[in-house]
Amino acid sequence: MPLTRKAYRAAILHSLADPAEVGIEASYEYFEDGLLVIENGRISALGHAGDLLARLPADIDITHYQDALITPGLIDTHIHLPQTGMVGAYGEQLLDWLNTYTFPCESQFADKAHAEEVADVFIKELLRNGTTTALVFGSVHPQSVNAFFEAAEKLDLRMIAGKVMMDRNAPDYLTDTAESSYQQSKALIERWHGKGRLHYAVTPRFAPTSTPEQLALAGQLLGEYPDLYMQTHISENKQEIEWVKALFPERDGYLDVYDHYKLLGERSVFAHGVHLCDEECARLAETGSAVAFCPTSNLFLGSGLFNLPMAEKHKLNVGLGTDVGGGTSFSLLQTLNEAYKVMQLQGARLSPFKSLYLATLGGARALRLEDRIGTLQPGTDADFIVLDYNATPLLSYRLKQANNIAETLFVLMTLGDDRTVLQTYAAGNRVHQR
């Protein structure tokens, strides 16, 4: 294969560490006039344009962006493929919302042509919004995951997904069995896990919709394939928590259900965690598990406010999730806009650099992929986005008043959305152009 080498010149910003651990100044690297050099899908150099340009071969293709910021591709640690068609569904909290809107919408994925159509829309929306990696729930139907992975593989995207396991407390047309969910998941793992940049996640929907037998088999799958992911929901809604207590009276609480069935671990991501207690945060951190913070969804469904400072206290890995369709936007910029407000309501501040961390390196750490994505360090995958300072008239006007990169970044996160993303690159290939 011929060596493909390209360079991109613009303002460049990426996270180096969690600001909660190292302080804001040491948490990021910013080049006002930076250069990013890509070779064969990976980043080979990053630095000041003035330092790097002289070392590059004369014939290298350099793309120069004016009034733009290059950052790592954004990482969505919790989203539902089959709920794309019901985003913004009115009037319910979690449990009624599932029965009224979600389950009927997901039933359509029995049809592979429907699954393929939605997978195409879904991936285009992710890329249009600058999301280059997502941890994705399919439906209970294996074809939902096959359709998604087939579409992601064509673009060489780094994506993680799994078939929902759900054998009770859901409509008959949408349940599997403990055994069928195990066999179908196993077949999907054998076909897709580790193929290109794709990974599989064992996906019990949440404790109330899985029997003990099914949860035990989910844990068995994780034991059989040591580098698998596991994704589910936890402590999103107070009614849900009471329901879990009634269904599993022998366990010490919601997290203990998952712990008992060996579902905690370094590649386990629990969505929401709005109502976790200190002990549960400590246990999640101890096992290397992560939580996906989903502010737009938590506000839209009236679930509550995620306690990020408590998670930080326990050094718990936290990523950001849009949770479409409970969340109302594919945009992680808009999700950070809501995250800031969730912190404000609790008397806490969310700095723009912590926000950048959550949407990039924090998500990569939650997924144990920080050696491949989430930063622009040389050697990592060339997954990056170009944010346009002139995307809208208001954004353009407001950014002219910004005095530093902190203010610029914060304005991008409060006024920015899909229009702000000029281009999205995955493995060095342009996969979206506005």
Helices and strands as residue ranges (DSSP letters): E 5-15, H 19-22, G 25-27, E 28-39, E 42-48, H 49-52, G 53-55, E 61-72, E 74-80, G 81-86, H 94-97, I 98-102, H 103-107, G 108-110, H 112-128, E 131-137, H 142-154, E 159-162, E 164-165, G 172-174, H 178-192, E 198-204, G 207-209, H 212-224, E 229-234, H 238-247, H 254-260, E 268-272, H 278-286, E 290-293, H 295-300, H 308-313, E 317-320, H 332-344, H 352-359, H 361-366, E 384-388, H 393-399, H 405-415, G 418-420, E 421-426, E 429-433
